[in-house]
């Protein structure tokens, strides 16, 4: 069915993906990128994300960058992180839009609300989750990234799973072939949902919102990763 969306007013789609990392017990992570808070059309996004998190009850929420588009959005980001923390641990990395706003300011909003800034320190547990590329270490590892272009370097560094966003799925999708979304895939290698290389997996989210608020056949989404 063809779908057209202007703005960010429909509920977020929860896309379920599974990855096998041979963990002693299954772990569920929810990855949400590209919130782009700070526009009138992205104002509903925090509420939509909270609904998705409360419905899925993940062990952790990973915020994959482009969280804010201006300084005025920082209070909304802090309030969102505080609400998410009532359900799960919250970890965040910056995106290119956060760099324009100021990574220090975005980091402060996340940390003061009780979230964790992954570039400062990885999340340790049954699986290690990094926010920046680091040398190979023992045990399964996940990289929470913003741009999927990091995938080749992550494969070389020994990561098992990479989560990324940034591309918004191309926003307008006219055709899908072999998991790649066109016409955007003609211009960017990583316009697709799932990639694999040498035992590593890349999952690319279509994102929760946009700075240009128009989509065609490209649902706004979060990715629920069921890892075993």
CORMO-V215339 format. One record per backbone hydrogen bond with DSSP energy under -0.5 kcal/mol. CO is the residue of the C=O (numbers start at 0). NH is the residue of the N-H. If there is no record, write none. Layout:
# CORMO-V215339
CO NH
CO NH
This chain:
# CORMO-V215339
2 216
4 6
4 214
12 14
12 221
13 15
14 16
14 223
16 225
18 20
18 227
26 28
26 226
27 58
27 59
28 30
28 224
29 31
29 61
30 222
31 63
32 207
33 208
36 68
36 69
38 41
38 42
39 42
40 7
41 44
43 47
44 48
45 49
46 50
47 51
48 52
49 53
50 54
51 55
52 56
58 88
59 29
59 61
60 62
60 90
61 31
61 63
62 92
64 33
65 34
65 35
66 36
69 72
70 73
72 76
73 77
74 78
75 79
76 80
77 81
78 82
79 83
80 84
82 85
83 86
83 87
88 60
89 115
90 62
91 117
91 118
92 64
94 98
95 99
96 100
97 101
101 105
102 106
103 107
104 108
105 109
106 110
107 111
108 112
109 114
110 113
115 91
115 117
116 119
116 120
117 130
121 123
122 128
127 129
127 141
128 122
129 143
139 127
140 159
140 160
141 129
141 143
142 144
142 162
145 164
146 149
147 150
149 153
150 154
151 155
152 156
153 158
154 157
159 200
160 142
161 202
162 144
163 204
164 147
164 166
166 169
167 170
169 171
170 172
170 215
171 173
174 181
176 179
178 192
179 176
180 184
181 173
181 174
182 185
183 186
183 187
187 190
189 191
190 180
192 203
194 201
196 199
199 196
200 161
201 194
201 203
202 163
202 204
206 220
210 212
211 213
212 6
214 4
215 172
219 12
221 14
221 223
222 30
222 224
223 16
223 225
224 28
224 226
225 18
225 227
226 26
